[in-house]
Amino acid sequence: MYDTARRVALVKQQVRENTRRRQRRGIYGLSAACMLLFAVLMETAGAVVGPGQTAAWGVFGTMLLRKDAGGYVLVAVVSFAAAAAITALCFRLRNRENRKKGGADNTEPQKQEGKTT
């Protein structure tokens, strides 16, 4: 039979392992979502961009100077909007996790570390 200090140490270790597992699972989910979004955007770019625009693969900057570059602009705007939405979602998830832990929503590092300026 374990003494109290040993049982507390085992519980803390189990909590750390569970937290690591949960974080790892979240990272894997976000990575899969990003890869799926990348694949969808690549397919969208292939469908939206005209067949004549792929003639100069190595010079993408000059492609935007052409008159029919609307597909590239559309893909760029959609990519930016998706990245902003994913970032906002990650912030909300982190704030929700902080609230579940019982901590306040301290976004200032000085308050988190207990420092005052």
Protein Blocks (a to p, Z undefined) as FASTA:
>chain_A
ZZfklmmmmmmmmmmmmmmmmmmmmmmmmmmmmmmmmmmmmmmmmmmpcfklmmmmmlmm
lmmmpmklmmmmmmmmmmmmmmmmmmmmmmmmmmmmmmmnopacdfbfklmnopaZZ
